Amino acid sequence: MPRNTILIGDALDRLRELPTDSVDCVVTSPPYYMLRNYGPVGQIGLEDHISDWVERLRRLFAEVGRVLTSTGSLWLNLGDSYSRHPRYGAPAKGMLLAPERLLLALAEDGWIVRNKVIWAKSNPMPTSISDRLSCTYDVVYFLVRSPRYYFDLDAIRVPHTSNQSKDGSQSSNRRPEWAGPLAGSNSGLHRARPGGIPGHLLGKNPGDVWRLPTASFRGAHFATFPEVLVERPILATCPLRVCSMCGTPWEHAPGKIFILGKRMPAARDPHVRRYPGRWQVLRQRGDLERRCECDAPSRPGLVLDPCFGTGTTGAVAERLGRDWLGIEISPIYADLAWKRLRGDPEAEAA
């Protein structure tokens, strides 16, 4: 299995060369429909009709599903475009609904859709359009192949924004009468907030709306997605270590949690969660431990991006201690990615 390298060629062809159950996580952003021309013959995104784009990506992600391990995940960043003629698949000026069309197709193919994350761009591109609202977000779909998969929520928790309640009171844990068959339960939240604590001591779930800036690039590529958009998916769904024999992810043993009150630690610590009022928690995660009976060494988790571009996924994976693998149809962009990954200051995202 190749690691920490870029495979040049058509993504579908190169994916078919990879072994089954060999990738722990996929983070990718395929070309949006009819919005960019990157140059290579056979590139994704310039199909004659939106349905052709969907079918092509459908075949691509069928291969992605094959190479993913049973505990693996797919994070898929997509944006929409507007039709200029009915021949593209929608009336002129109508949204093509490209992300929705692809998501429904993937669900039909057996993918389990776990989240639709809204990437709310804090610095969206200005527009002179006057007969509709500006587009200020893209979507990131989180999909899995199995109901049981690796997910480390503690790695991506964020500080609470609410204080501890003064009287320590809590809302009722009883299921409301209006709740329908698919309504969620607050029982887990109720157990996590004893004595009026604002929430889990390690922080709250970051939710499915991520307000993040777009990224620019000093090289020739003009559609780079930001590194901060890739960090959470990799931290949450690509294990740091994996059994080299059976592929079971290693997990952290239960660690210690210290409530510091108003006392600050002696030095700045990335694991300090600062809450309003007196809640400041120092987290110490336990050591990584195997979760299988194999007497085999571990390997780093592997992140794949079949639309590698200038290597954002690889750069973030490397920084976070994971292995990576990129597939890129353009030798020019692959060269830019290598320069960036090797630290060339002329090829780094701004």
Summary of the structure (lengths in Angstrom):
residues: 350
radius of gyration: 22.1
end to end distance: 32.1
largest distance: 66.4
contacts: 1012
relative contact order: 0.18
helix: 24%
strand: 23%
